[in-house]
Amino acid sequence: MPSELLGKKILIVVTSGPQMPERCVGPFFFASSAARNKAEVSMLFAMSGSILLKQGVAETICAKEGGRSVRGFLDDCLKSGVKLYVCAASLKLNDMVADDLIDDVENLVGSSFIFTKGLESDMVLNF
C-alpha cells in the first residue's frame, strides 16, 4: 500500500445492511487495510448499516456462502484502530436502541456528523 496514506483521514459511510450481504464486507475490508497503512479511519453506520453493529448480527452475515463472517472483518478493523460511529436516528429507523449495539461502539452521532467529518476527511467512501 502506498505511503501516501500516512496521516490521511478517511471516512467510510456504511448504509447497506444484512439485506445486501454482498455489500457488507467491503467497507470493513477497506477500512482495516487503510488503518493498517497508517490512515486515520472512521466508519459511520447509517440507515440499514447500523444493523450490522447490533449484537449477534455480524456473526451471521457472510458476503458469500461459506465465507468469512462480517464479524471477522469488523474485528480486523477494531484491531487496526478504526473508529466506529452510529447515526442515532438510524437506530430509531431500525427499531433499535443504543443498548442493542456491540460493546465496541461508543460513538452515537447526530445528522451534522457526516458533514463535519466529511469536510475534515481527505477521502469519503460510501457503501
Z-matrix of the N, CA and C atoms (Angstrom, degrees):
N
C 1 1.462
C 2 1.525 1 107.55
N 3 1.291 2 116.60 1 140.52
C 4 1.468 3 119.70 2 -177.11
C 5 1.528 4 113.18 3 -65.94
N 6 1.319 5 115.15 4 148.65
C 7 1.457 6 120.55 5 179.60
C 8 1.529 7 111.50 6 -71.17
N 9 1.337 8 117.57 7 -6.61
C 10 1.462 9 121.14 8 178.78
C 11 1.520 10 112.04 9 -62.04
N 12 1.327 11 119.07 10 -16.36
C 13 1.465 12 121.94 11 -179.91
C 14 1.524 13 112.88 12 -77.88
N 15 1.306 14 117.57 13 -18.47
C 16 1.449 15 121.88 14 -177.44
C 17 1.528 16 110.73 15 -54.34
N 18 1.333 17 115.74 16 115.78
C 19 1.452 18 121.68 17 177.15
C 20 1.514 19 115.95 18 79.44
N 21 1.310 20 118.75 19 -1.83
C 22 1.464 21 121.47 20 178.80
C 23 1.521 22 110.01 21 -75.26
N 24 1.321 23 115.98 22 150.58
C 25 1.459 24 122.03 23 178.74
C 26 1.521 25 109.10 24 -105.20
N 27 1.323 26 115.39 25 125.79
C 28 1.465 27 121.29 26 -179.08
C 29 1.522 28 108.68 27 -124.40
N 30 1.316 29 115.13 28 130.57
C 31 1.460 30 122.25 29 174.94
C 32 1.524 31 108.33 30 -112.17
N 33 1.316 32 116.19 31 126.18
C 34 1.462 33 121.58 32 177.23
C 35 1.527 34 107.32 33 -113.92
N 36 1.331 35 115.44 34 121.19
C 37 1.460 36 121.96 35 -179.07
C 38 1.530 37 108.22 36 -100.89
N 39 1.332 38 115.42 37 121.51
C 40 1.464 39 121.62 38 -176.78
C 41 1.527 40 108.75 39 -110.60
N 42 1.320 41 116.61 40 111.87
C 43 1.461 42 121.10 41 178.31
C 44 1.522 43 112.26 42 -114.26
N 45 1.326 44 117.30 43 -11.83
C 46 1.468 45 121.25 44 179.27
C 47 1.516 46 109.88 45 -86.38
N 48 1.315 47 116.00 46 139.45
C 49 1.452 48 121.15 47 -178.67
C 50 1.511 49 112.73 48 -122.04
N 51 1.319 50 116.36 49 -160.37
C 52 1.465 51 122.25 50 -174.39
C 53 1.529 52 114.81 51 -57.30
N 54 1.330 53 117.85 52 -25.18
C 55 1.455 54 120.02 53 -179.47
C 56 1.532 55 111.93 54 -67.94
N 57 1.330 56 117.25 55 -14.33
C 58 1.464 57 122.73 56 177.32
C 59 1.527 58 109.52 57 -129.43
N 60 1.325 59 118.09 58 68.83
C 61 1.470 60 120.68 59 -172.82
C 62 1.528 61 114.41 60 -58.72
N 63 1.317 62 117.08 61 -28.66
C 64 1.463 63 119.65 62 -178.90
C 65 1.528 64 111.71 63 -67.99
N 66 1.325 65 117.96 64 -16.56
C 67 1.466 66 121.98 65 178.84
C 68 1.525 67 112.88 66 -98.46
N 69 1.302 68 118.01 67 -3.93
C 70 1.468 69 121.31 68 -171.71
C 71 1.523 70 114.79 69 -84.12
N 72 1.290 71 118.76 70 -28.01
C 73 1.462 72 121.25 71 -175.81
C 74 1.531 73 112.08 72 -80.40
N 75 1.321 74 117.22 73 -38.07
C 76 1.462 75 122.36 74 -174.86
C 77 1.519 76 115.23 75 -50.40
N 78 1.328 77 118.62 76 -50.40
C 79 1.468 78 118.41 77 -177.97
C 80 1.526 79 113.18 78 -58.45
N 81 1.319 80 116.41 79 -40.00
C 82 1.471 81 120.49 80 179.78
C 83 1.526 82 110.91 81 -69.55
N 84 1.317 83 116.56 82 -40.39
C 85 1.463 84 121.89 83 179.60
C 86 1.527 85 110.21 84 -60.15
N 87 1.337 86 116.27 85 -49.55
C 88 1.463 87 120.01 86 -178.80
C 89 1.526 88 111.59 87 -68.32
N 90 1.320 89 117.22 88 -38.22
C 91 1.464 90 120.77 89 -179.81
C 92 1.524 91 111.42 90 -62.40
N 93 1.322 92 116.89 91 -48.51
C 94 1.466 93 118.80 92 -178.16
C 95 1.524 94 111.15 93 -67.08
N 96 1.317 95 116.64 94 -36.67
C 97 1.464 96 120.05 95 178.50
C 98 1.528 97 111.11 96 -62.44
N 99 1.320 98 116.69 97 -46.43
C 100 1.464 99 120.06 98 179.32
C 101 1.525 100 111.44 99 -65.26
N 102 1.333 101 116.82 100 -41.50
C 103 1.471 102 120.30 101 -179.26
C 104 1.525 103 111.12 102 -65.02
N 105 1.316 104 117.25 103 -39.46
C 106 1.474 105 120.13 104 177.72
C 107 1.523 106 111.34 105 -63.44
N 108 1.327 107 115.59 106 -22.53
C 109 1.461 108 120.54 107 179.95
C 110 1.521 109 112.15 108 -102.72
N 111 1.347 110 113.91 109 28.64
C 112 1.466 111 123.25 110 168.36
C 113 1.523 112 115.73 111 75.39
N 114 1.333 113 118.31 112 16.71
C 115 1.460 114 119.70 113 171.52
C 116 1.527 115 108.51 114 -84.22
N 117 1.323 116 116.80 115 153.71
C 118 1.457 117 122.16 116 173.91
C 119 1.533 118 106.05 117 -92.11
N 120 1.328 119 116.29 118 109.75
C 121 1.464 120 120.88 119 -171.42
C 122 1.523 121 111.30 120 -112.99
N 123 1.327 122 114.44 121 131.43
C 124 1.460 123 122.34 122 174.93
C 125 1.521 124 107.98 123 -123.08
N 126 1.323 125 115.68 124 142.66
C 127 1.461 126 120.83 125 176.13
C 128 1.524 127 108.16 126 -120.20
N 129 1.328 128 115.72 127 128.13
C 130 1.455 129 121.77 128 175.72
C 131 1.522 130 108.43 129 -107.32
N 132 1.319 131 116.40 130 123.05
C 133 1.461 132 122.55 131 179.02
C 134 1.518 133 108.36 132 -102.80
N 135 1.317 134 116.43 133 120.57
C 136 1.455 135 122.39 134 -178.32
C 137 1.530 136 108.78 135 -138.50
N 138 1.311 137 115.16 136 167.94
C 139 1.453 138 122.17 137 -178.98
C 140 1.540 139 108.99 138 51.60
N 141 1.323 140 118.80 139 -130.79
C 142 1.472 141 121.18 140 -178.89
C 143 1.522 142 113.30 141 -72.24
N 144 1.328 143 117.38 142 -17.03
C 145 1.458 144 120.80 143 179.83
C 146 1.514 145 113.14 144 -60.10
N 147 1.318 146 116.34 145 -30.02
C 148 1.468 147 120.39 146 -179.59
C 149 1.520 148 112.74 147 -61.30
N 150 1.305 149 116.86 148 -28.45
C 151 1.469 150 120.99 149 179.93
C 152 1.526 151 111.08 150 -61.10
N 153 1.328 152 116.99 151 -28.89
C 154 1.471 153 120.64 152 -179.61
C 155 1.520 154 111.91 153 -62.50
N 156 1.334 155 116.52 154 -23.03
C 157 1.463 156 120.39 155 -178.66
C 158 1.524 157 112.50 156 -99.44
N 159 1.312 158 117.06 157 7.55
C 160 1.461 159 121.02 158 174.66
C 161 1.525 160 108.18 159 -73.84
N 162 1.320 161 116.60 160 138.21
C 163 1.465 162 120.88 161 -178.50
C 164 1.538 163 110.78 162 -51.82
N 165 1.322 164 115.71 163 129.40
C 166 1.454 165 122.33 164 175.42
C 167 1.514 166 116.30 165 84.71
N 168 1.329 167 118.92 166 -8.00
C 169 1.467 168 120.87 167 -176.45
C 170 1.528 169 112.18 168 -81.55
N 171 1.320 170 118.54 169 -49.34
C 172 1.472 171 121.66 170 -174.86
C 173 1.525 172 112.53 171 -59.15
N 174 1.324 173 115.94 172 -27.97
C 175 1.471 174 119.59 173 179.56
C 176 1.530 175 112.02 174 -69.51
N 177 1.319 176 117.53 175 -19.87
C 178 1.468 177 121.58 176 -174.13
C 179 1.525 178 113.71 177 -99.68
N 180 1.328 179 117.87 178 -2.57
C 181 1.463 180 120.73 179 -174.58
C 182 1.525 181 110.81 180 -112.05
N 183 1.312 182 114.79 181 131.19
C 184 1.461 183 122.71 182 174.04
C 185 1.523 184 107.80 183 -130.96
N 186 1.328 185 116.65 184 142.95
C 187 1.460 186 120.14 185 178.44
C 188 1.521 187 110.80 186 -67.22
N 189 1.311 188 115.46 187 -29.89
C 190 1.461 189 121.64 188 -177.73
C 191 1.521 190 107.25 189 -137.96
N 192 1.297 191 116.60 190 138.61
C 193 1.465 192 119.67 191 -179.49
C 194 1.525 193 110.33 192 -55.36
N 195 1.318 194 115.18 193 130.77
C 196 1.462 195 121.00 194 -178.28
C 197 1.518 196 113.50 195 84.11
N 198 1.325 197 116.83 196 -2.38
C 199 1.459 198 121.04 197 -178.96
C 200 1.517 199 112.32 198 -83.51
N 201 1.284 200 114.07 199 -179.24
C 202 1.460 201 122.19 200 179.31
C 203 1.531 202 109.70 201 -71.05
N 204 1.309 203 116.78 202 142.84
C 205 1.467 204 120.30 203 -178.60
C 206 1.527 205 111.44 204 -74.44
N 207 1.315 206 115.29 205 157.85
C 208 1.455 207 121.47 206 174.94
C 209 1.531 208 109.62 207 -57.15
N 210 1.326 209 117.07 208 -35.10
C 211 1.471 210 120.09 209 -179.75
C 212 1.524 211 111.81 210 -59.35
N 213 1.323 212 117.37 211 -37.74
C 214 1.458 213 119.76 212 177.17
C 215 1.517 214 112.15 213 -61.64
N 216 1.327 215 116.22 214 -42.23
C 217 1.461 216 120.67 215 177.77
C 218 1.526 217 111.44 216 -69.48
N 219 1.329 218 116.75 217 -37.21
C 220 1.467 219 121.77 218 176.32
C 221 1.522 220 110.44 219 -61.67
N 222 1.317 221 117.13 220 -43.65
C 223 1.462 222 120.84 221 178.11
C 224 1.527 223 111.65 222 -61.35
N 225 1.339 224 116.92 223 -37.59
C 226 1.473 225 120.37 224 175.65
C 227 1.527 226 110.59 225 -59.62
N 228 1.328 227 115.55 226 -42.12
C 229 1.472 228 120.02 227 178.85
C 230 1.524 229 111.00 228 -61.68
N 231 1.308 230 115.81 229 -47.27
C 232 1.459 231 120.10 230 -178.50
C 233 1.525 232 111.34 231 -61.79
N 234 1.318 233 117.03 232 -41.42
C 235 1.472 234 120.98 233 178.05
C 236 1.522 235 111.85 234 -65.04
N 237 1.339 236 116.19 235 -27.43
C 238 1.460 237 121.30 236 -177.92
C 239 1.527 238 113.10 237 -89.05
N 240 1.337 239 116.63 238 -3.27
C 241 1.453 240 119.78 239 176.93
C 242 1.522 241 115.67 240 91.43
N 243 1.316 242 117.85 241 14.01
C 244 1.461 243 121.07 242 178.02
C 245 1.530 244 108.76 243 -67.77
N 246 1.328 245 116.19 244 137.23
C 247 1.461 246 121.81 245 178.92
C 248 1.526 247 109.45 246 -95.55
N 249 1.331 248 116.18 247 134.46
C 250 1.457 249 122.30 248 -178.55
C 251 1.523 250 110.67 249 -105.99
N 252 1.331 251 116.31 250 131.69
C 253 1.457 252 123.40 251 177.34
C 254 1.522 253 108.25 252 -127.76
N 255 1.323 254 116.54 253 141.55
C 256 1.466 255 121.10 254 179.13
C 257 1.522 256 108.87 255 -124.28
N 258 1.310 257 115.83 256 132.50
C 259 1.453 258 122.09 257 175.72
C 260 1.529 259 108.60 258 -69.38
N 261 1.320 260 116.05 259 119.28
C 262 1.463 261 120.61 260 -177.67
C 263 1.525 262 111.78 261 -59.79
N 264 1.324 263 117.58 262 -37.67
C 265 1.468 264 120.50 263 -179.90
C 266 1.524 265 111.76 264 -65.06
N 267 1.323 266 116.89 265 -30.80
C 268 1.465 267 119.02 266 -179.33
C 269 1.528 268 112.05 267 -70.22
N 270 1.327 269 116.89 268 -23.10
C 271 1.462 270 118.84 269 175.53
C 272 1.527 271 109.30 270 -64.39
N 273 1.314 272 116.22 271 -44.53
C 274 1.464 273 120.10 272 177.91
C 275 1.523 274 110.47 273 -62.21
N 276 1.306 275 116.80 274 -42.52
C 277 1.460 276 122.13 275 179.53
C 278 1.524 277 111.66 276 -56.50
N 279 1.335 278 115.66 277 -35.72
C 280 1.467 279 121.69 278 -176.20
C 281 1.525 280 112.99 279 -102.90
N 282 1.331 281 116.48 280 18.49
C 283 1.468 282 121.54 281 179.08
C 284 1.524 283 111.78 282 53.19
N 285 1.321 284 115.43 283 44.74
C 286 1.449 285 122.22 284 179.61
C 287 1.519 286 109.62 285 -121.55
N 288 1.337 287 115.02 286 162.76
C 289 1.457 288 122.68 287 171.29
C 290 1.526 289 106.94 288 -128.83
N 291 1.317 290 116.62 289 166.45
C 292 1.466 291 120.95 290 -176.91
C 293 1.530 292 112.35 291 -55.37
N 294 1.312 293 117.72 292 -34.75
C 295 1.471 294 120.50 293 -179.37
C 296 1.530 295 112.78 294 -67.41
N 297 1.328 296 118.03 295 -15.02
C 298 1.463 297 121.63 296 177.32
C 299 1.523 298 112.27 297 -76.04
N 300 1.334 299 116.87 298 -18.19
C 301 1.456 300 121.51 299 -174.46
C 302 1.525 301 112.07 300 -79.05
N 303 1.322 302 115.05 301 155.98
C 304 1.464 303 120.25 302 175.41
C 305 1.530 304 109.00 303 -61.87
N 306 1.307 305 116.05 304 155.22
C 307 1.464 306 121.37 305 -176.81
C 308 1.522 307 113.21 306 -62.86
N 309 1.332 308 117.56 307 -21.17
C 310 1.462 309 121.42 308 -176.46
C 311 1.522 310 113.11 309 -73.85
N 312 1.322 311 117.83 310 -10.31
C 313 1.465 312 121.60 311 179.72
C 314 1.523 313 109.00 312 -92.19
N 315 1.307 314 116.02 313 119.62
C 316 1.460 315 121.16 314 179.02
C 317 1.514 316 111.77 315 -117.95
N 318 1.324 317 117.21 316 -7.69
C 319 1.450 318 120.77 317 -168.94
C 320 1.522 319 113.25 318 -118.94
N 321 1.324 320 117.06 319 96.94
C 322 1.457 321 121.63 320 170.06
C 323 1.516 322 106.75 321 -91.49
N 324 1.331 323 117.27 322 131.69
C 325 1.454 324 120.67 323 -174.88
C 326 1.519 325 111.29 324 -128.76
N 327 1.317 326 114.90 325 159.40
C 328 1.450 327 122.08 326 178.20
C 329 1.521 328 111.63 327 -92.88
N 330 1.306 329 115.19 328 -176.47
C 331 1.464 330 121.04 329 -174.15
C 332 1.529 331 113.50 330 -66.27
N 333 1.315 332 119.14 331 -25.97
C 334 1.470 333 120.21 332 -178.61
C 335 1.535 334 112.20 333 -74.63
N 336 1.329 335 117.42 334 -16.14
C 337 1.464 336 120.49 335 -177.26
C 338 1.525 337 111.87 336 -56.17
N 339 1.310 338 117.44 337 -44.80
C 340 1.470 339 120.24 338 -175.82
C 341 1.526 340 111.30 339 -61.92
N 342 1.319 341 116.73 340 -33.10
C 343 1.462 342 119.61 341 179.67
C 344 1.519 343 111.26 342 -75.08
N 345 1.319 344 117.04 343 -48.42
C 346 1.468 345 119.38 344 -177.72
C 347 1.529 346 110.89 345 -67.31
N 348 1.323 347 117.41 346 -45.50
C 349 1.470 348 120.41 347 -179.71
C 350 1.527 349 110.36 348 -68.03
N 351 1.318 350 116.38 349 -38.62
C 352 1.463 351 120.07 350 178.58
C 353 1.517 352 112.16 351 -62.07
N 354 1.317 353 117.08 352 -42.72
C 355 1.462 354 120.68 353 179.51
C 356 1.525 355 112.38 354 -69.28
N 357 1.327 356 117.40 355 -27.76
C 358 1.472 357 121.66 356 176.84
C 359 1.525 358 112.30 357 -76.91
N 360 1.310 359 116.82 358 -20.66
C 361 1.466 360 121.66 359 -170.77
C 362 1.521 361 112.41 360 -84.97
N 363 1.337 362 114.34 361 151.01
C 364 1.466 363 120.60 362 174.33
C 365 1.524 364 110.76 363 -81.65
N 366 1.332 365 115.95 364 -24.18
C 367 1.459 366 120.56 365 -178.99
C 368 1.526 367 108.69 366 -150.91
N 369 1.333 368 115.83 367 140.52
C 370 1.455 369 121.48 368 174.62
C 371 1.523 370 107.46 369 -125.03
N 372 1.346 371 116.26 370 124.67
C 373 1.463 372 122.48 371 176.62
C 374 1.518 373 108.83 372 -111.45
N 375 1.308 374 117.01 373 142.95
C 376 1.456 375 121.24 374 -178.94
C 377 1.519 376 110.53 375 -123.66
N 378 1.332 377 114.93 376 133.90
C 379 1.468 378 121.11 377 177.50
C 380 1.512 379 109.21 378 -129.17
